[in-house]
Amino acid sequence: MTIASKHLTTSELEAGLEEIRRAPKDGGVLEMIVRRPQVGERELLDEGELAPAEGLVGDSWRPRYGERTPNPEVQLTLMNARVTALVAQDKSRWQLAGDQLYVDLDLSDENLPAGTRLSIGSAVIEVSAPLHTGCAKFVERFGLDAMNFVNSSLGKSMHLRGLNTRVVQPGTIRVGDTVTKLS
């Protein structure tokens, strides 16, 4: 069951910035794994497999491209769990953001520039350069103020809407795994 909620105002969202900034710089936690088997469908997983050719195994990332060549730079998306908790207001609504991995980790440019590698479970992923931004579905689910908040200059530098990544080493990930920056 998905709990309905009101959309937060800009001032309510900005009031959450202090908590978002408290996210760990390293040693964060994988809070949720969401697989999207078909457009509009979501499966919450306790464990998932990451693979370089597929991203999250069983996710519809690759099939969504049809005949076009999928962009491996946008294979897997991470969203800061603190931002998700703020905009969604209830954990049952986190999956509506549309990302696959929800992590308690500082996703800012300063902390995780493009090219940074992260280990999660036995897998390794790499932060990609393309920005991940809010869209019409994000507005519908969380409100226009939320999209403007995550897509603002500050929101983009902090990657409040999340990060695009690609899988560089296959492996198993589990909710509760530590997310560690690799040198």
Secondary structure, DSSP 8 states (H G I E B T S, - for coil): ---------HHHHHTTHHHHHTS-SSSEEEEEEEE-SSTT--EEESEEEEETTTEETT-STTGGGTTS---GGGSEEEEEHHHHHHHHSSGGGGGGG--SEEEES---TTTS-TT-EEEETTEEEEEEEEE----HHHHHHH-HHHHHHHHSHHHHHTTTT-EEEEEEE-EEEETT-EEEEE-
